[in-house]
Amino acid sequence: MKKGIHPDSYRPVVFRDRNANFSFLSRSCVHTDETVTWEDGNEYPVFNLDISLASHPFYTGSHTFVDASGRVDRFNKRYGRKSDQ
């Protein structure tokens, strides 16, 4: 590996999927200002995820899609089939 290209600021970070009420602790260098108290009683930075393995349809087996920003509806409105076609 090349030296000097990887960050030195790896630290434990909690990744939280609020849609599925699922969190996991991992090492990361992601920047976040919010913190949370983890199961071990220590306080860690927290990064909120839109989707994780607990809410992704591939892993859950369900075919529902959690669309927080309405992109699917916007796409269907713009490019969806017209009723007369």
N, CA, C and O atoms as CSV, one atom per row, in Angstrom:
chain,resi,resn,atom,element,x,y,z
A,1,MET,N,N,0.826,-1.182,0.000
A,1,MET,CA,C,0.000,0.000,0.000
A,1,MET,C,C,0.872,1.247,0.000
A,1,MET,O,O,1.973,1.254,0.550
A,2,LYS,N,N,0.360,2.297,-0.626
A,2,LYS,CA,C,1.073,3.561,-0.618
A,2,LYS,C,C,1.003,4.187,0.763
A,2,LYS,O,O,-0.030,4.117,1.430
A,3,LYS,N,N,2.079,4.786,1.184
A,3,LYS,CA,C,2.114,5.461,2.475
A,3,LYS,C,C,1.653,6.899,2.307
A,3,LYS,O,O,1.905,7.533,1.283
A,4,GLY,N,N,0.979,7.398,3.325
A,4,GLY,CA,C,0.577,8.790,3.346
A,4,GLY,C,C,-0.731,9.109,2.634
A,4,GLY,O,O,-1.114,10.277,2.586
A,5,ILE,N,N,-1.440,8.114,2.074
A,5,ILE,CA,C,-2.689,8.421,1.383
A,5,ILE,C,C,-3.923,8.031,2.201
A,5,ILE,O,O,-5.036,8.425,1.856
A,6,HIS,N,N,-3.744,7.272,3.266
A,6,HIS,CA,C,-4.861,6.848,4.096
A,6,HIS,C,C,-4.953,7.730,5.327
A,6,HIS,O,O,-3.926,8.075,5.911
A,7,PRO,N,N,-6.174,8.109,5.741
A,7,PRO,CA,C,-6.312,8.982,6.907
A,7,PRO,C,C,-5.912,8.283,8.190
A,7,PRO,O,O,-6.037,7.065,8.320
A,8,ASP,N,N,-5.432,9.068,9.130
A,8,ASP,CA,C,-5.039,8.533,10.435
A,8,ASP,C,C,-6.147,8.682,11.469
A,8,ASP,O,O,-5.971,8.287,12.621
A,9,SER,N,N,-7.277,9.241,11.078
A,9,SER,CA,C,-8.327,9.583,12.041
A,9,SER,C,C,-9.400,8.499,12.167
A,9,SER,O,O,-10.561,8.821,12.417
A,10,TYR,N,N,-9.039,7.219,12.001
A,10,TYR,CA,C,-10.010,6.152,12.192
A,10,TYR,C,C,-10.379,6.078,13.664
A,10,TYR,O,O,-9.507,6.098,14.533
A,11,ARG,N,N,-11.667,5.992,13.938
A,11,ARG,CA,C,-12.151,5.906,15.301
A,11,ARG,C,C,-13.464,5.128,15.293
A,11,ARG,O,O,-14.073,4.973,14.234
A,12,PRO,N,N,-13.912,4.639,16.436
A,12,PRO,CA,C,-15.203,3.946,16.478
A,12,PRO,C,C,-16.349,4.925,16.192
A,12,PRO,O,O,-16.391,6.018,16.756
A,13,VAL,N,N,-17.270,4.529,15.321
A,13,VAL,CA,C,-18.427,5.336,14.952
A,13,VAL,C,C,-19.655,4.433,14.928
A,13,VAL,O,O,-19.591,3.297,14.457
A,14,VAL,N,N,-20.779,4.947,15.442
A,14,VAL,CA,C,-22.044,4.223,15.388
A,14,VAL,C,C,-22.762,4.624,14.112
A,14,VAL,O,O,-22.974,5.811,13.864
A,15,PHE,N,N,-23.137,3.642,13.299
A,15,PHE,CA,C,-23.930,3.871,12.098
A,15,PHE,C,C,-25.363,3.468,12.437
A,15,PHE,O,O,-25.610,2.349,12.884
A,16,ARG,N,N,-26.313,4.397,12.219
A,16,ARG,CA,C,-27.697,4.177,12.650
A,16,ARG,C,C,-28.655,4.307,11.476
A,16,ARG,O,O,-28.649,5.303,10.753
A,17,ASP,N,N,-29.482,3.274,11.300
A,17,ASP,CA,C,-30.555,3.279,10.310
A,17,ASP,C,C,-31.850,3.515,11.070
A,17,ASP,O,O,-32.369,2.604,11.715
A,18,ARG,N,N,-32.371,4.722,10.999
A,18,ARG,CA,C,-33.570,5.060,11.769
A,18,ARG,C,C,-34.820,4.399,11.202
A,18,ARG,O,O,-35.773,4.163,11.945
A,19,ASN,N,N,-34.843,4.096,9.909
A,19,ASN,CA,C,-36.013,3.455,9.309
A,19,ASN,C,C,-36.240,2.057,9.871
A,19,ASN,O,O,-37.382,1.621,10.021
A,20,ALA,N,N,-35.157,1.360,10.178
A,20,ALA,CA,C,-35.263,-0.017,10.667
A,20,ALA,C,C,-34.954,-0.127,12.157
A,20,ALA,O,O,-34.990,-1.227,12.709
A,21,ASN,N,N,-34.652,0.984,12.816
A,21,ASN,CA,C,-34.264,0.981,14.222
A,21,ASN,C,C,-33.095,0.011,14.451
A,21,ASN,O,O,-33.148,-0.849,15.329
A,22,PHE,N,N,-32.047,0.170,13.646
A,22,PHE,CA,C,-30.895,-0.720,13.643
A,22,PHE,C,C,-29.621,0.112,13.702
A,22,PHE,O,O,-29.497,1.104,12.984
A,23,SER,N,N,-28.672,-0.280,14.552
A,23,SER,CA,C,-27.395,0.420,14.675
A,23,SER,C,C,-26.272,-0.590,14.780
A,23,SER,O,O,-26.462,-1.707,15.260
A,24,PHE,N,N,-25.096,-0.181,14.323
A,24,PHE,CA,C,-23.914,-1.012,14.509
A,24,PHE,C,C,-22.703,-0.121,14.717
A,24,PHE,O,O,-22.665,1.013,14.238
A,25,LEU,N,N,-21.726,-0.633,15.426
A,25,LEU,CA,C,-20.504,0.087,15.756
A,25,LEU,C,C,-19.381,-0.424,14.868
A,25,LEU,O,O,-19.153,-1.630,14.775
A,26,SER,N,N,-18.680,0.499,14.216
A,26,SER,CA,C,-17.579,0.135,13.334
A,26,SER,C,C,-16.538,1.243,13.386
A,26,SER,O,O,-16.788,2.309,13.949
A,27,ARG,N,N,-15.385,0.995,12.807
A,27,ARG,CA,C,-14.351,2.027,12.745
A,27,ARG,C,C,-14.491,2.768,11.418
A,27,ARG,O,O,-14.709,2.167,10.366
A,28,SER,N,N,-14.358,4.103,11.500
A,28,SER,CA,C,-14.521,4.918,10.312
A,28,SER,C,C,-13.837,6.264,10.524
A,28,SER,O,O,-13.486,6.625,11.648
A,29,CYS,N,N,-13.655,6.994,9.440
A,29,CYS,CA,C,-13.118,8.349,9.527
A,29,CYS,C,C,-14.156,9.369,9.060
A,29,CYS,O,O,-13.812,10.510,8.752
A,30,VAL,N,N,-15.442,8.953,9.008
A,30,VAL,CA,C,-16.520,9.848,8.600
A,30,VAL,C,C,-16.657,10.970,9.628
A,30,VAL,O,O,-16.518,10.740,10.830
A,31,HIS,N,N,-16.932,12.200,9.144
A,31,HIS,CA,C,-17.066,13.352,10.027
A,31,HIS,C,C,-18.524,13.515,10.428
A,31,HIS,O,O,-19.412,13.509,9.576
A,32,THR,N,N,-18.767,13.661,11.712
A,32,THR,CA,C,-20.110,13.886,12.227
A,32,THR,C,C,-20.024,14.682,13.521
A,32,THR,O,O,-19.057,14.559,14.272
A,33,ASP,N,N,-21.036,15.494,13.774
A,33,ASP,CA,C,-21.061,16.316,14.984
A,33,ASP,C,C,-21.961,15.732,16.068
A,33,ASP,O,O,-21.878,16.135,17.228
A,34,GLU,N,N,-22.815,14.791,15.699
A,34,GLU,CA,C,-23.767,14.199,16.641
A,34,GLU,C,C,-23.126,13.011,17.344
A,34,GLU,O,O,-22.319,12.297,16.748
A,35,THR,N,N,-23.483,12.794,18.615
A,35,THR,CA,C,-22.967,11.652,19.372
A,35,THR,C,C,-24.131,10.883,19.979
A,35,THR,O,O,-25.244,11.395,20.094
A,36,VAL,N,N,-23.849,9.641,20.366
A,36,VAL,CA,C,-24.856,8.775,20.981
A,36,VAL,C,C,-24.151,7.879,21.997
A,36,VAL,O,O,-22.975,7.551,21.837
A,37,THR,N,N,-24.878,7.490,23.039
A,37,THR,CA,C,-24.342,6.549,24.019
A,37,THR,C,C,-24.641,5.139,23.538
A,37,THR,O,O,-25.797,4.782,23.308
A,38,TRP,N,N,-23.594,4.345,23.390
A,38,TRP,CA,C,-23.714,2.982,22.869
A,38,TRP,C,C,-24.029,2.016,23.996
A,38,TRP,O,O,-24.070,2.418,25.159
A,39,GLU,N,N,-24.253,0.753,23.675
A,39,GLU,CA,C,-24.639,-0.282,24.634
A,39,GLU,C,C,-23.605,-0.497,25.738
A,39,GLU,O,O,-23.954,-0.925,26.838
A,40,ASP,N,N,-22.332,-0.202,25.451
A,40,ASP,CA,C,-21.287,-0.398,26.451
A,40,ASP,C,C,-21.152,0.785,27.404
A,40,ASP,O,O,-20.296,0.768,28.289
A,41,GLY,N,N,-21.989,1.819,27.236
A,41,GLY,CA,C,-21.969,2.977,28.116
A,41,GLY,C,C,-21.068,4.098,27.647
A,41,GLY,O,O,-21.086,5.182,28.232
A,42,ASN,N,N,-20.280,3.873,26.610
A,42,ASN,CA,C,-19.401,4.911,26.076
A,42,ASN,C,C,-20.135,5.760,25.048
A,42,ASN,O,O,-21.107,5.311,24.440
A,43,GLU,N,N,-19.666,6.984,24.860
A,43,GLU,CA,C,-20.263,7.894,23.897
A,43,GLU,C,C,-19.440,7.892,22.616
A,43,GLU,O,O,-18.220,8.054,22.654
A,44,TYR,N,N,-20.117,7.705,21.472
A,44,TYR,CA,C,-19.464,7.635,20.170
A,44,TYR,C,C,-20.140,8.598,19.194
A,44,TYR,O,O,-21.311,8.938,19.363
A,45,PRO,N,N,-19.393,9.038,18.168
A,45,PRO,CA,C,-20.045,9.803,17.103
A,45,PRO,C,C,-21.027,8.903,16.375
A,45,PRO,O,O,-20.808,7.696,16.269
A,46,VAL,N,N,-22.121,9.490,15.866
A,46,VAL,CA,C,-23.144,8.704,15.167
A,46,VAL,C,C,-23.343,9.265,13.766
A,46,VAL,O,O,-23.363,10.480,13.565
A,47,PHE,N,N,-23.492,8.356,12.791
A,47,PHE,CA,C,-23.756,8.719,11.406
A,47,PHE,C,C,-25.058,8.057,11.000
A,47,PHE,O,O,-25.189,6.836,11.090
A,48,ASN,N,N,-26.029,8.854,10.550
A,48,ASN,CA,C,-27.343,8.322,10.175
A,48,ASN,C,C,-27.337,7.851,8.728
A,48,ASN,O,O,-26.871,8.553,7.831
A,49,LEU,N,N,-27.865,6.646,8.519
A,49,LEU,CA,C,-27.939,6.041,7.199
A,49,LEU,C,C,-29.363,6.107,6.668
A,49,LEU,O,O,-30.320,6.053,7.441
A,50,ASP,N,N,-29.507,6.222,5.349
A,50,ASP,CA,C,-30.827,6.153,4.735
A,50,ASP,C,C,-31.296,4.709,4.627
A,50,ASP,O,O,-32.488,4.425,4.744
A,51,ILE,N,N,-30.353,3.799,4.402
A,51,ILE,CA,C,-30.701,2.394,4.212
A,51,ILE,C,C,-29.520,1.535,4.662
A,51,ILE,O,O,-28.363,1.917,4.484
A,52,SER,N,N,-29.813,0.396,5.234
A,52,SER,CA,C,-28.769,-0.521,5.689
A,52,SER,C,C,-29.232,-1.941,5.405
A,52,SER,O,O,-30.269,-2.148,4.774
A,53,LEU,N,N,-28.470,-2.907,5.865
A,53,LEU,CA,C,-28.859,-4.298,5.625
A,53,LEU,C,C,-30.149,-4.651,6.344
A,53,LEU,O,O,-30.808,-5.622,5.971
A,54,ALA,N,N,-30.527,-3.898,7.355
A,54,ALA,CA,C,-31.771,-4.183,8.075
A,54,ALA,C,C,-33.000,-3.668,7.338
A,54,ALA,O,O,-34.110,-4.128,7.606
A,55,SER,N,N,-32.825,-2.715,6.405
A,55,SER,CA,C,-33.986,-2.172,5.693
A,55,SER,C,C,-33.890,-2.333,4.180
A,55,SER,O,O,-34.829,-1.971,3.471
A,56,HIS,N,N,-32.788,-2.864,3.667
A,56,HIS,CA,C,-32.630,-3.039,2.229
A,56,HIS,C,C,-33.459,-4.238,1.759
A,56,HIS,O,O,-33.390,-5.305,2.368
A,57,PRO,N,N,-34.240,-4.081,0.685
A,57,PRO,CA,C,-35.101,-5.171,0.218
A,57,PRO,C,C,-34.351,-6.452,-0.142
A,57,PRO,O,O,-34.901,-7.542,0.016
A,58,PHE,N,N,-33.131,-6.350,-0.613
A,58,PHE,CA,C,-32.366,-7.550,-0.977
A,58,PHE,C,C,-32.106,-8.417,0.250
A,58,PHE,O,O,-32.213,-9.641,0.184
A,59,TYR,N,N,-31.767,-7.784,1.364
A,59,TYR,CA,C,-31.435,-8.537,2.573
A,59,TYR,C,C,-32.671,-8.932,3.372
A,59,TYR,O,O,-32.663,-9.961,4.048
A,60,THR,N,N,-33.726,-8.137,3.306
A,60,THR,CA,C,-34.920,-8.429,4.100
A,60,THR,C,C,-35.890,-9.346,3.384
A,60,THR,O,O,-36.719,-9.991,4.026
A,61,GLY,N,N,-35.801,-9.417,2.054
A,61,GLY,CA,C,-36.716,-10.243,1.290
A,61,GLY,C,C,-38.018,-9.544,0.961
A,61,GLY,O,O,-38.870,-10.114,0.279
A,62,SER,N,N,-38.184,-8.337,1.426
A,62,SER,CA,C,-39.403,-7.589,1.096
A,62,SER,C,C,-39.124,-6.706,-0.111
A,62,SER,O,O,-37.972,-6.387,-0.406
A,63,HIS,N,N,-40.159,-6.325,-0.788
A,63,HIS,CA,C,-39.991,-5.517,-1.983
A,63,HIS,C,C,-40.498,-4.107,-1.789
A,63,HIS,O,O,-40.831,-3.426,-2.759
A,64,THR,N,N,-40.560,-3.659,-0.548
A,64,THR,CA,C,-40.950,-2.277,-0.291
A,64,THR,C,C,-39.699,-1.426,-0.295
A,64,THR,O,O,-38.633,-1.871,0.131
A,65,PHE,N,N,-39.829,-0.215,-0.772
A,65,PHE,CA,C,-38.694,0.684,-0.860
A,65,PHE,C,C,-38.964,1.904,0.002
A,65,PHE,O,O,-39.996,2.557,-0.146
A,66,VAL,N,N,-38.050,2.209,0.890
A,66,VAL,CA,C,-38.173,3.385,1.734
A,66,VAL,C,C,-37.558,4.544,0.972
A,66,VAL,O,O,-36.343,4.611,0.787
A,67,ASP,N,N,-38.421,5.460,0.531
A,67,ASP,CA,C,-37.962,6.597,-0.255
A,67,ASP,C,C,-38.216,7.868,0.540
A,67,ASP,O,O,-39.324,8.405,0.540
A,68,ALA,N,N,-37.182,8.339,1.213
A,68,ALA,CA,C,-37.339,9.479,2.103
A,68,ALA,C,C,-37.501,10.796,1.362
A,68,ALA,O,O,-38.064,11.742,1.913
A,69,SER,N,N,-37.031,10.881,0.147
A,69,SER,CA,C,-37.050,12.176,-0.527
A,69,SER,C,C,-38.009,12.231,-1.715
A,69,SER,O,O,-38.012,13.237,-2.425
A,70,GLY,N,N,-38.824,11.203,-1.967
A,70,GLY,CA,C,-39.828,11.243,-3.015
A,70,GLY,C,C,-39.291,11.127,-4.423
A,70,GLY,O,O,-39.949,11.569,-5.365
A,71,ARG,N,N,-38.120,10.548,-4.597
A,71,ARG,CA,C,-37.519,10.459,-5.929
A,71,ARG,C,C,-38.305,9.545,-6.862
A,71,ARG,O,O,-38.432,9.835,-8.052
A,72,VAL,N,N,-38.833,8.441,-6.328
A,72,VAL,CA,C,-39.577,7.499,-7.159
A,72,VAL,C,C,-40.855,8.158,-7.679
A,72,VAL,O,O,-41.183,8.035,-8.859
A,73,ASP,N,N,-41.572,8.852,-6.803
A,73,ASP,CA,C,-42.798,9.540,-7.230
A,73,ASP,C,C,-42.505,10.605,-8.268
A,73,ASP,O,O,-43.246,10.752,-9.240
A,74,ARG,N,N,-41.438,11.342,-8.068
A,74,ARG,CA,C,-41.053,12.373,-9.039
A,74,ARG,C,C,-40.718,11.757,-10.394
A,74,ARG,O,O,-41.097,12.291,-11.436
A,75,PHE,N,N,-40.001,10.624,-10.373
A,75,PHE,CA,C,-39.657,9.938,-11.611
A,75,PHE,C,C,-40.918,9.451,-12.319
A,75,PHE,O,O,-41.068,9.644,-13.525
A,76,ASN,N,N,-41.825,8.819,-11.571
A,76,ASN,CA,C,-43.055,8.305,-12.174
A,76,ASN,C,C,-43.918,9.439,-12.729
A,76,ASN,O,O,-44.550,9.274,-13.772
A,77,LYS,N,N,-43.953,10.562,-12.062
A,77,LYS,CA,C,-44.716,11.696,-12.545
A,77,LYS,C,C,-44.131,12.240,-13.844
A,77,LYS,O,O,-44.865,12.608,-14.762
A,78,ARG,N,N,-42.817,12.285,-13.909
A,78,ARG,CA,C,-42.143,12.861,-15.069
A,78,ARG,C,C,-42.089,11.908,-16.252
A,78,ARG,O,O,-42.331,12.321,-17.386
A,79,TYR,N,N,-41.772,10.620,-16.004
A,79,TYR,CA,C,-41.535,9.681,-17.092
A,79,TYR,C,C,-42.505,8.503,-17.115
A,79,TYR,O,O,-42.365,7.613,-17.954
A,80,GLY,N,N,-43.471,8.481,-16.223
A,80,GLY,CA,C,-44.400,7.355,-16.133
A,80,GLY,C,C,-45.297,7.269,-17.360
A,80,GLY,O,O,-45.400,8.221,-18.134
A,81,ARG,N,N,-45.945,6.118,-17.529
A,81,ARG,CA,C,-46.853,5.913,-18.669
A,81,ARG,C,C,-48.083,6.785,-18.525
A,81,ARG,O,O,-48.586,7.025,-17.427
A,82,LYS,N,N,-48.543,7.244,-19.657
A,82,LYS,CA,C,-49.806,7.983,-19.699
A,82,LYS,C,C,-50.935,6.969,-19.806
A,82,LYS,O,O,-50.721,5.873,-20.323
A,83,SER,N,N,-52.112,7.301,-19.339
A,83,SER,CA,C,-53.212,6.342,-19.315
A,83,SER,C,C,-53.755,6.040,-20.721
A,83,SER,O,O,-54.376,4.995,-20.914
A,84,ASP,N,N,-53.538,6.927,-21.710
A,84,ASP,CA,C,-54.059,6.717,-23.053
A,84,ASP,C,C,-53.120,5.893,-23.937
A,84,ASP,O,O,-53.453,5.642,-25.095
A,85,GLN,N,N,-51.982,5.472,-23.442
A,85,GLN,CA,C,-51.038,4.716,-24.267
A,85,GLN,C,C,-51.276,3.247,-24.150
A,85,GLN,O,O,-50.573,2.455,-24.778
